[in-house]
Structures are given as structure tokens and as C-alpha cells.
Amino acid sequence: MVRIFGVILAGGAGRRMGGADKALLSLAGQSLIARVVDRLEPQVEALAISANGAPDRFASLGLPVLPDTSFLGPLSGILAALVWAAPRGATAVVSAPVDCPFLPPDLVPRLCLAAEDRGTALAASAGILHPTFGLWPVTLAPALTAFLASSAKARVRDFALAHHAATADFPDDGGFANANTPEDLRRLEALIRGAT
């Protein structure tokens, strides 16, 4: 039986946001992380947040907060999620970044379908790969631990491709619009206001 857990990658430093905690930034009256929770939680059996710093800032969400054991970017958060999910019976973890509040409502089923033959899958749209949106079997934890130990520049794409990740193609790239900068946040706000 396939059991898919989820993790929201919220461990970034937010440099392009002036050092702000991106997860807690407001978008049309709701935090970015609350928006991602609303999108991802219905698609998975259990959900956690990958973040460093004070975990109580996420207390209102009622989700486990997983700190990194190494600080090597998103892969550290994915490893923490695999280690958390495996003893709870998960077969795989789907990752999504905290700064993509419109993530597709069919992210998990599409990733699962793509991963059927290879086990691992990454999302793509309009010919662009979105490596932080991925499906990761919990059995990859030892390989990911070794990869992080051997690489000072641990890129998600490199690890995924080394494990022959499949690609899940999404027809609409709007689900992957992200808030990396204050300008991005204003653009997303305008999109929401235009849709209401």
C-alpha cells in the first residue's frame, strides 16, 4: 500500500525578501505557509514543515516542525522529512516550497503517476523543471545522507537526476508561481485580487 506524506520546505533564509521569514509573509491576508498547507494537506496522509529556528512560530498550524541536521539547502529538509516519515509507515514524501502558494491541486497524484516506473519524480511545466516539487521514496534516506556528506553544493536537481527521477509534466505553470522577492509578492497579490 502506497502511503504518501508531505513536507513544506520553509528553511530558506529569505535573502531576496530582505531576510524576512518568507513562510509568515502575508498574501491577501493569509500567510504563505497557510496557503501552501491548504493546497498540500488534502493531497497527503500526513504533513510536516521543514524549518529551522523557533518552531512555535508555526504552532497555529498544528503540524510537526522538522529542523535540519545539516544546513545544505532544500535537500536537508527533504532528508529530515524522509527520516520523520519512514518510521510512521510512509512509502514516500512529496516536497513543496513554502513560496509557491498556488501549487497544483493535483500535484501528488501526478507525481505518483510519473514515479510509478522510477520511484522518484520531479514536477515540470512549460519545459521548466521545478526540483523542489518532488516525490522521494523513504528508502532514499541513506543515499541522500551520503550525497549531502560528499557535496558542499548539494543541488536537488543533481540528486534527483542521479536517481533517474521521472518528470511529471503540468499543463499550467501558474501553479508554480513563486514569491522570491517583494515584487513577486505584489504580483501574486494582484493575481488574487484580480480573481476575486
CYANA upper distance limits for C-alpha pairs under 8 A (distance plus 0.5 A):
  2 VAL  CA     90 ALA  CA      8.03
  2 VAL  CA     91 THR  CA      6.34
  2 VAL  CA     92 ALA  CA      8.35
  3 ARG  CA     45 GLU  CA      7.33
  3 ARG  CA     89 GLY  CA      7.67
  3 ARG  CA     90 ALA  CA      5.39
  3 ARG  CA     91 THR  CA      5.68
  3 ARG  CA     92 ALA  CA      7.18
  4 ILE  CA     44 VAL  CA      6.06
  4 ILE  CA     45 GLU  CA      6.43
  4 ILE  CA     46 ALA  CA      8.13
  4 ILE  CA     90 ALA  CA      6.31
  4 ILE  CA     91 THR  CA      6.62
  4 ILE  CA     92 ALA  CA      5.65
  4 ILE  CA     93 VAL  CA      6.11
  4 ILE  CA     94 VAL  CA      7.47
  5 PHE  CA     44 VAL  CA      5.66
  5 PHE  CA     45 GLU  CA      5.82
  5 PHE  CA     46 ALA  CA      5.41
  5 PHE  CA     47 LEU  CA      6.38
  5 PHE  CA     85 ALA  CA      7.32
  5 PHE  CA     90 ALA  CA      6.69
  5 PHE  CA     91 THR  CA      8.49
  5 PHE  CA     92 ALA  CA      6.87
  5 PHE  CA     93 VAL  CA      5.22
  5 PHE  CA     94 VAL  CA      6.78
  6 GLY  CA     40 LEU  CA      7.86
  6 GLY  CA     41 GLU  CA      7.99
  6 GLY  CA     44 VAL  CA      6.36
  6 GLY  CA     45 GLU  CA      8.12
  6 GLY  CA     46 ALA  CA      6.72
  6 GLY  CA     47 LEU  CA      5.13
  6 GLY  CA     48 ALA  CA      6.84
  6 GLY  CA     81 ALA  CA      8.44
  6 GLY  CA     93 VAL  CA      5.65
  6 GLY  CA     94 VAL  CA      5.18
  6 GLY  CA     95 SER  CA      6.35
  6 GLY  CA     96 ALA  CA      8.39
  7 VAL  CA     47 LEU  CA      6.15
  7 VAL  CA     48 ALA  CA      5.36
  7 VAL  CA     49 ILE  CA      5.98
  7 VAL  CA     50 SER  CA      7.01
  7 VAL  CA     78 ILE  CA      7.94
  7 VAL  CA     81 ALA  CA      6.83
  7 VAL  CA     93 VAL  CA      7.39
  7 VAL  CA     94 VAL  CA      6.77
  7 VAL  CA     95 SER  CA      5.42
  7 VAL  CA     96 ALA  CA      6.98
  8 ILE  CA     36 VAL  CA      8.11
  8 ILE  CA     37 VAL  CA      8.31
  8 ILE  CA     47 LEU  CA      8.25
  8 ILE  CA     48 ALA  CA      6.95
  8 ILE  CA     49 ILE  CA      5.34
  8 ILE  CA     50 SER  CA      6.42
  8 ILE  CA     95 SER  CA      6.46
  8 ILE  CA     96 ALA  CA      5.60
  8 ILE  CA     97 PRO  CA      6.05
  8 ILE  CA     98 VAL  CA      6.33
  9 LEU  CA     49 ILE  CA      6.88
  9 LEU  CA     50 SER  CA      5.50
  9 LEU  CA     51 ALA  CA      7.39
  9 LEU  CA     74 PRO  CA      7.08
  9 LEU  CA     77 GLY  CA      6.79
  9 LEU  CA     78 ILE  CA      8.23
  9 LEU  CA     95 SER  CA      7.34
  9 LEU  CA     96 ALA  CA      6.49
  9 LEU  CA     97 PRO  CA      5.11
  9 LEU  CA     98 VAL  CA      6.16
 10 ALA  CA     22 LYS  CA      8.13
 10 ALA  CA     23 ALA  CA      6.65
 10 ALA  CA     33 ILE  CA      8.50
 10 ALA  CA     49 ILE  CA      7.19
 10 ALA  CA     50 SER  CA      6.02
 10 ALA  CA     51 ALA  CA      5.55
 10 ALA  CA     97 PRO  CA      6.98
 10 ALA  CA     98 VAL  CA      5.76
 11 GLY  CA     50 SER  CA      6.56
 11 GLY  CA     51 ALA  CA      4.74
 11 GLY  CA     52 ASN  CA      6.29
 11 GLY  CA     73 GLY  CA      8.06
 11 GLY  CA     74 PRO  CA      7.90
 11 GLY  CA     77 GLY  CA      7.81
 12 GLY  CA     22 LYS  CA      8.34
 12 GLY  CA     51 ALA  CA      8.44
 12 GLY  CA     73 GLY  CA      7.71
 12 GLY  CA     74 PRO  CA      8.38
 13 ALA  CA     19 GLY  CA      6.65
 13 ALA  CA     20 ALA  CA      8.16
 13 ALA  CA     21 ASP  CA      7.74
 14 GLY  CA     18 GLY  CA      7.06
 14 GLY  CA     19 GLY  CA      5.26
 14 GLY  CA     20 ALA  CA      6.08
 14 GLY  CA     21 ASP  CA      6.67
 14 GLY  CA     22 LYS  CA      6.40
 14 GLY  CA    180 ASN  CA      8.16
 15 ARG  CA     19 GLY  CA      5.19
 15 ARG  CA     20 ALA  CA      7.95
 16 ARG  CA    180 ASN  CA      6.77
 16 ARG  CA    181 THR  CA      5.78
 16 ARG  CA    182 PRO  CA      8.31
 17 MET  CA     22 LYS  CA      7.75
 17 MET  CA    180 ASN  CA      7.28
 17 MET  CA    181 THR  CA      5.70
 17 MET  CA    182 PRO  CA      6.53
 20 ALA  CA     25 LEU  CA      8.23
 21 ASP  CA     25 LEU  CA      7.29
 22 LYS  CA     32 LEU  CA      7.67
 22 LYS  CA     98 VAL  CA      8.00
 22 LYS  CA     99 ASP  CA      7.42
 23 ALA  CA     31 SER  CA      7.15
 23 ALA  CA     32 LEU  CA      5.80
 23 ALA  CA     33 ILE  CA      5.36
 23 ALA  CA     98 VAL  CA      6.41
 23 ALA  CA     99 ASP  CA      7.54
 24 LEU  CA     31 SER  CA      5.57
 24 LEU  CA     32 LEU  CA      6.58
 24 LEU  CA     33 ILE  CA      6.96
 25 LEU  CA     31 SER  CA      5.77
 25 LEU  CA     32 LEU  CA      6.38
 26 SER  CA     30 GLN  CA      5.69
 26 SER  CA     31 SER  CA      4.79
 26 SER  CA     32 LEU  CA      6.67
 27 LEU  CA     31 SER  CA      6.35
 27 LEU  CA     32 LEU  CA      6.74
 27 LEU  CA    185 LEU  CA      7.58
 27 LEU  CA    188 LEU  CA      8.13
 27 LEU  CA    189 GLU  CA      6.51
 28 ALA  CA    189 GLU  CA      6.41
 28 ALA  CA    192 ILE  CA      7.71
 28 ALA  CA    193 ARG  CA      8.21
 30 GLN  CA     34 ALA  CA      7.03
 30 GLN  CA     35 ARG  CA      7.28
 31 SER  CA     35 ARG  CA      6.92
 32 LEU  CA     36 VAL  CA      6.89
 32 LEU  CA     98 VAL  CA      6.97
 32 LEU  CA     99 ASP  CA      6.84
 32 LEU  CA    100 CYS  CA      8.21
 32 LEU  CA    101 PRO  CA      6.46
 33 ILE  CA     37 VAL  CA      6.58
 33 ILE  CA     98 VAL  CA      6.05
 33 ILE  CA     99 ASP  CA      8.07
 33 ILE  CA    101 PRO  CA      8.02
 34 ALA  CA     38 ASP  CA      6.67
 34 ALA  CA     61 LEU  CA      7.93
 35 ARG  CA     39 ARG  CA      6.96
 35 ARG  CA    101 PRO  CA      5.83
 35 ARG  CA    102 PHE  CA      8.17
 36 VAL  CA     40 LEU  CA      6.50
 36 VAL  CA     98 VAL  CA      6.80
 36 VAL  CA    100 CYS  CA      7.47
 36 VAL  CA    101 PRO  CA      5.51
 36 VAL  CA    102 PHE  CA      7.79
 36 VAL  CA    103 LEU  CA      7.63
 37 VAL  CA     41 GLU  CA      5.91
 38 ASP  CA     42 PRO  CA      7.77
 39 ARG  CA     43 GLN  CA      8.17
 39 ARG  CA    101 PRO  CA      8.22
 39 ARG  CA    102 PHE  CA      7.91
 39 ARG  CA    103 LEU  CA      7.08
 39 ARG  CA    104 PRO  CA      7.97
 39 ARG  CA    105 PRO  CA      6.68
 40 LEU  CA     44 VAL  CA      7.34
 40 LEU  CA    103 LEU  CA      8.24
 40 LEU  CA    105 PRO  CA      7.87
 41 GLU  CA     45 GLU  CA      8.16
 41 GLU  CA     46 ALA  CA      7.71
 41 GLU  CA     47 LEU  CA      6.68
 43 GLN  CA    105 PRO  CA      8.10
 43 GLN  CA    106 ASP  CA      8.13
 43 GLN  CA    107 LEU  CA      8.35
 43 GLN  CA    108 VAL  CA      6.64
 43 GLN  CA    109 PRO  CA      8.44
 44 VAL  CA    108 VAL  CA      7.97
 47 LEU  CA     63 LEU  CA      7.22
 47 LEU  CA     64 PRO  CA      8.12
 48 ALA  CA     63 LEU  CA      6.05
 48 ALA  CA     64 PRO  CA      5.51
 48 ALA  CA     65 VAL  CA      6.47
 48 ALA  CA     66 LEU  CA      7.55
 48 ALA  CA     81 ALA  CA      7.92
 49 ILE  CA     63 LEU  CA      7.33
 49 ILE  CA     64 PRO  CA      6.73
 49 ILE  CA     65 VAL  CA      5.26
 49 ILE  CA     66 LEU  CA      6.49
 50 SER  CA     65 VAL  CA      6.34
 50 SER  CA     66 LEU  CA      5.24
 50 SER  CA     67 PRO  CA      6.48
 50 SER  CA     68 ASP  CA      7.76
 50 SER  CA     77 GLY  CA      5.78
 50 SER  CA     78 ILE  CA      8.27
 50 SER  CA     80 ALA  CA      7.85
 50 SER  CA     81 ALA  CA      7.73
 51 ALA  CA     55 PRO  CA      8.02
 51 ALA  CA     65 VAL  CA      6.86
 51 ALA  CA     66 LEU  CA      6.49
 51 ALA  CA     67 PRO  CA      5.77
 51 ALA  CA     68 ASP  CA      7.57
 51 ALA  CA     77 GLY  CA      7.96
 52 ASN  CA     66 LEU  CA      8.01
 52 ASN  CA     67 PRO  CA      5.37
 52 ASN  CA     68 ASP  CA      7.02
 53 GLY  CA     67 PRO  CA      8.24
 55 PRO  CA     59 ALA  CA      7.59
 55 PRO  CA     65 VAL  CA      6.49
 58 PHE  CA     62 GLY  CA      7.88
 58 PHE  CA     63 LEU  CA      8.12
 58 PHE  CA     65 VAL  CA      8.30
 59 ALA  CA     63 LEU  CA      7.80
 66 LEU  CA     77 GLY  CA      8.10
 66 LEU  CA     80 ALA  CA      6.83
 66 LEU  CA     81 ALA  CA      7.58
 66 LEU  CA     84 TRP  CA      8.43
 67 PRO  CA     77 GLY  CA      7.94
 67 PRO  CA     80 ALA  CA      7.60
 68 ASP  CA     76 SER  CA      6.19
 68 ASP  CA     77 GLY  CA      6.28
 68 ASP  CA     80 ALA  CA      6.61
 69 THR  CA     76 SER  CA      7.56
 69 THR  CA     80 ALA  CA      7.81
 70 SER  CA     76 SER  CA      6.48
 71 PHE  CA     76 SER  CA      6.81
 72 LEU  CA     76 SER  CA      6.17
 72 LEU  CA    148 LEU  CA      7.79
 72 LEU  CA    152 ALA  CA      7.95
 72 LEU  CA    153 LYS  CA      7.81
 72 LEU  CA    154 ALA  CA      6.81
 73 GLY  CA     77 GLY  CA      7.66
 73 GLY  CA    154 ALA  CA      7.81
 73 GLY  CA    155 ARG  CA      8.42
 74 PRO  CA     78 ILE  CA      6.81
 74 PRO  CA    132 THR  CA      7.63
 74 PRO  CA    156 VAL  CA      7.47
 75 LEU  CA     79 LEU  CA      6.60
 75 LEU  CA    144 LEU  CA      8.33
 75 LEU  CA    148 LEU  CA      8.26
 75 LEU  CA    154 ALA  CA      7.56
 75 LEU  CA    155 ARG  CA      7.75
 75 LEU  CA    156 VAL  CA      6.42
 76 SER  CA     80 ALA  CA      6.77
 76 SER  CA    148 LEU  CA      8.14
 77 GLY  CA     81 ALA  CA      6.75
 78 ILE  CA     82 LEU  CA      6.75
 78 ILE  CA     95 SER  CA      7.43
 79 LEU  CA     83 VAL  CA      6.72
 79 LEU  CA    141 ALA  CA      6.61
 79 LEU  CA    144 LEU  CA      7.16
 79 LEU  CA    145 THR  CA      7.69
 80 ALA  CA     84 TRP  CA      6.66
 81 ALA  CA     85 ALA  CA      6.40
 81 ALA  CA     93 VAL  CA      7.57
 82 LEU  CA     86 ALA  CA      6.44
 82 LEU  CA     92 ALA  CA      8.03
 82 LEU  CA     93 VAL  CA      7.03
 82 LEU  CA    136 TRP  CA      8.33
 82 LEU  CA    137 PRO  CA      8.25
 82 LEU  CA    138 VAL  CA      5.59
 82 LEU  CA    140 LEU  CA      8.41
 82 LEU  CA    141 ALA  CA      6.61
 83 VAL  CA     87 PRO  CA      7.99
 83 VAL  CA    138 VAL  CA      7.94
 83 VAL  CA    141 ALA  CA      7.33
 84 TRP  CA     88 ARG  CA      7.79
 85 ALA  CA     89 GLY  CA      7.19
 85 ALA  CA     90 ALA  CA      5.88
 85 ALA  CA     92 ALA  CA      8.31
 85 ALA  CA     93 VAL  CA      7.79
 85 ALA  CA    138 VAL  CA      7.72
 86 ALA  CA     90 ALA  CA      5.76
 86 ALA  CA     91 THR  CA      7.47
 86 ALA  CA    138 VAL  CA      6.23
 90 ALA  CA    138 VAL  CA      7.61
 91 THR  CA    137 PRO  CA      6.35
 91 THR  CA    138 VAL  CA      6.27
 91 THR  CA    139 THR  CA      8.42
 92 ALA  CA    135 LEU  CA      7.07
 92 ALA  CA    136 TRP  CA      5.77
 92 ALA  CA    137 PRO  CA      4.46
 92 ALA  CA    138 VAL  CA      5.57
 93 VAL  CA    135 LEU  CA      6.19
 93 VAL  CA    136 TRP  CA      5.68
 93 VAL  CA    137 PRO  CA      6.83
 93 VAL  CA    138 VAL  CA      7.35
 94 VAL  CA    108 VAL  CA      7.39
 94 VAL  CA    133 PHE  CA      7.59
 94 VAL  CA    134 GLY  CA      6.00
 94 VAL  CA    135 LEU  CA      4.90
 94 VAL  CA    136 TRP  CA      6.76
 95 SER  CA    132 THR  CA      6.77
 95 SER  CA    133 PHE  CA      5.77
 95 SER  CA    134 GLY  CA      5.82
 95 SER  CA    135 LEU  CA      7.04
 95 SER  CA    136 TRP  CA      8.40
 96 ALA  CA    100 CYS  CA      8.28
 96 ALA  CA    132 THR  CA      6.28
 96 ALA  CA    133 PHE  CA      5.25
 96 ALA  CA    134 GLY  CA      7.66
 97 PRO  CA    132 THR  CA      6.71
 97 PRO  CA    133 PHE  CA      7.57
 99 ASP  CA    178 ASN  CA      5.76
 99 ASP  CA    179 ALA  CA      5.64
 99 ASP  CA    180 ASN  CA      7.34
100 CYS  CA    175 GLY  CA      7.89
100 CYS  CA    176 PHE  CA      6.35
100 CYS  CA    177 ALA  CA      6.32
100 CYS  CA    178 ASN  CA      4.96
100 CYS  CA    179 ALA  CA      7.05
101 PRO  CA    175 GLY  CA      8.35
101 PRO  CA    177 ALA  CA      8.22
101 PRO  CA    178 ASN  CA      7.68
102 PHE  CA    174 GLY  CA      7.74
102 PHE  CA    175 GLY  CA      5.27
102 PHE  CA    176 PHE  CA      7.14
102 PHE  CA    177 ALA  CA      7.42
103 LEU  CA    107 LEU  CA      7.69
103 LEU  CA    175 GLY  CA      4.87
103 LEU  CA    176 PHE  CA      6.24
103 LEU  CA    177 ALA  CA      8.47
104 PRO  CA    175 GLY  CA      5.53
104 PRO  CA    176 PHE  CA      8.16
106 ASP  CA    110 ARG  CA      6.67
107 LEU  CA    111 LEU  CA      6.68
107 LEU  CA    123 ALA  CA      8.49
108 VAL  CA    112 CYS  CA      6.56
108 VAL  CA    135 LEU  CA      8.41
109 PRO  CA    113 LEU  CA      6.61
110 ARG  CA    114 ALA  CA      6.71
110 ARG  CA    168 ALA  CA      6.58
110 ARG  CA    169 ASP  CA      8.49
111 LEU  CA    115 ALA  CA      6.54
111 LEU  CA    121 ALA  CA      6.32
111 LEU  CA    122 LEU  CA      7.36
111 LEU  CA    123 ALA  CA      7.37
111 LEU  CA    134 GLY  CA      7.57
111 LEU  CA    135 LEU  CA      6.71
111 LEU  CA    167 THR  CA      8.32
111 LEU  CA    168 ALA  CA      6.05
112 CYS  CA    116 GLU  CA      6.78
112 CYS  CA    121 ALA  CA      8.07
112 CYS  CA    135 LEU  CA      7.68
113 LEU  CA    168 ALA  CA      8.32
114 ALA  CA    118 ARG  CA      8.50
114 ALA  CA    121 ALA  CA      6.64
114 ALA  CA    166 ALA  CA      6.42
114 ALA  CA    167 THR  CA      6.73
114 ALA  CA    168 ALA  CA      5.79
115 ALA  CA    119 GLY  CA      5.13
115 ALA  CA    120 THR  CA      5.55
115 ALA  CA    121 ALA  CA      5.53
115 ALA  CA    135 LEU  CA      7.95
115 ALA  CA    165 ALA  CA      7.91
115 ALA  CA    166 ALA  CA      6.39
115 ALA  CA    167 THR  CA      8.41
118 ARG  CA    164 HIS  CA      7.21
118 ARG  CA    165 ALA  CA      6.85
118 ARG  CA    166 ALA  CA      6.84
119 GLY  CA    135 LEU  CA      8.41
119 GLY  CA    136 TRP  CA      7.88
119 GLY  CA    137 PRO  CA      6.96
119 GLY  CA    165 ALA  CA      7.77
119 GLY  CA    166 ALA  CA      8.45
120 THR  CA    134 GLY  CA      7.88
120 THR  CA    135 LEU  CA      5.92
120 THR  CA    136 TRP  CA      5.87
120 THR  CA    137 PRO  CA      7.09
120 THR  CA    160 ALA  CA      7.81
120 THR  CA    163 HIS  CA      7.84
120 THR  CA    164 HIS  CA      7.79
120 THR  CA    165 ALA  CA      5.19
120 THR  CA    166 ALA  CA      6.68
121 ALA  CA    134 GLY  CA      6.06
121 ALA  CA    135 LEU  CA      5.69
121 ALA  CA    136 TRP  CA      7.77
121 ALA  CA    160 ALA  CA      8.24
121 ALA  CA    165 ALA  CA      5.19
121 ALA  CA    166 ALA  CA      4.94
121 ALA  CA    167 THR  CA      5.93
121 ALA  CA    168 ALA  CA      7.04
122 LEU  CA    129 LEU  CA      7.65
122 LEU  CA    130 HIS  CA      7.13
122 LEU  CA    131 PRO  CA      6.18
122 LEU  CA    132 THR  CA      8.15
122 LEU  CA    133 PHE  CA      6.38
122 LEU  CA    134 GLY  CA      4.84
122 LEU  CA    135 LEU  CA      7.03
122 LEU  CA    160 ALA  CA      8.26
122 LEU  CA    165 ALA  CA      7.04
122 LEU  CA    166 ALA  CA      6.85
122 LEU  CA    167 THR  CA      5.58
122 LEU  CA    168 ALA  CA      6.49
123 ALA  CA    129 LEU  CA      6.63
123 ALA  CA    130 HIS  CA      5.85
123 ALA  CA    131 PRO  CA      7.20
123 ALA  CA    133 PHE  CA      6.10
123 ALA  CA    134 GLY  CA      6.74
123 ALA  CA    167 THR  CA      6.33
123 ALA  CA    168 ALA  CA      5.29
123 ALA  CA    169 ASP  CA      6.60
123 ALA  CA    170 PHE  CA      7.64
124 ALA  CA    128 ILE  CA      5.84
124 ALA  CA    129 LEU  CA      4.75
124 ALA  CA    130 HIS  CA      5.91
124 ALA  CA    167 THR  CA      6.96
124 ALA  CA    168 ALA  CA      6.45
124 ALA  CA    169 ASP  CA      5.40
124 ALA  CA    170 PHE  CA      6.57
125 SER  CA    129 LEU  CA      7.19
125 SER  CA    130 HIS  CA      8.29
125 SER  CA    169 ASP  CA      6.09
125 SER  CA    170 PHE  CA      5.48
125 SER  CA    171 PRO  CA      6.71
125 SER  CA    172 ASP  CA      7.00
125 SER  CA    173 ASP  CA      5.60
126 ALA  CA    170 PHE  CA      8.30
126 ALA  CA    171 PRO  CA      7.72
126 ALA  CA    172 ASP  CA      8.03
126 ALA  CA    173 ASP  CA      6.83
130 HIS  CA    176 PHE  CA      8.28
131 PRO  CA    156 VAL  CA      6.50
131 PRO  CA    157 ARG  CA      6.04
131 PRO  CA    160 ALA  CA      8.44
132 THR  CA    156 VAL  CA      7.35
136 TRP  CA    140 LEU  CA      7.50
140 LEU  CA    144 LEU  CA      6.52
141 ALA  CA    145 THR  CA      6.54
142 PRO  CA    146 ALA  CA      6.79
143 ALA  CA    147 PHE  CA      6.60
144 LEU  CA    148 LEU  CA      6.60
144 LEU  CA    159 PHE  CA      8.12
145 THR  CA    149 ALA  CA      6.72
146 ALA  CA    150 SER  CA      6.72
147 PHE  CA    151 SER  CA      6.69
147 PHE  CA    154 ALA  CA      7.95
147 PHE  CA    159 PHE  CA      7.91
148 LEU  CA    152 ALA  CA      7.95
148 LEU  CA    154 ALA  CA      6.63
154 ALA  CA    158 ASP  CA      8.06
154 ALA  CA    159 PHE  CA      8.14
155 ARG  CA    159 PHE  CA      7.02
156 VAL  CA    160 ALA  CA      6.61
157 ARG  CA    161 LEU  CA      6.51
158 ASP  CA    162 ALA  CA      6.57
159 PHE  CA    163 HIS  CA      7.02
160 ALA  CA    164 HIS  CA      6.96
160 ALA  CA    165 ALA  CA      5.84
161 LEU  CA    165 ALA  CA      5.87
173 ASP  CA    177 ALA  CA      7.61
177 ALA  CA    188 LEU  CA      8.39
178 ASN  CA    184 ASP  CA      7.39
178 ASN  CA    185 LEU  CA      8.47
179 ALA  CA    183 GLU  CA      8.48
179 ALA  CA    184 ASP  CA      5.31
179 ALA  CA    185 LEU  CA      5.54
179 ALA  CA    188 LEU  CA      7.95
180 ASN  CA    184 ASP  CA      6.64
180 ASN  CA    185 LEU  CA      7.99
181 THR  CA    185 LEU  CA      6.93
182 PRO  CA    186 ARG  CA      6.80
183 GLU  CA    187 ARG  CA      6.70
184 ASP  CA    188 LEU  CA      6.72
185 LEU  CA    189 GLU  CA      6.62
186 ARG  CA    190 ALA  CA      6.71
187 ARG  CA    191 LEU  CA      6.85
188 LEU  CA    192 ILE  CA      6.85
189 GLU  CA    193 ARG  CA      6.68
190 ALA  CA    194 GLY  CA      6.46
191 LEU  CA    195 ALA  CA      6.76
192 ILE  CA    196 THR  CA      7.02
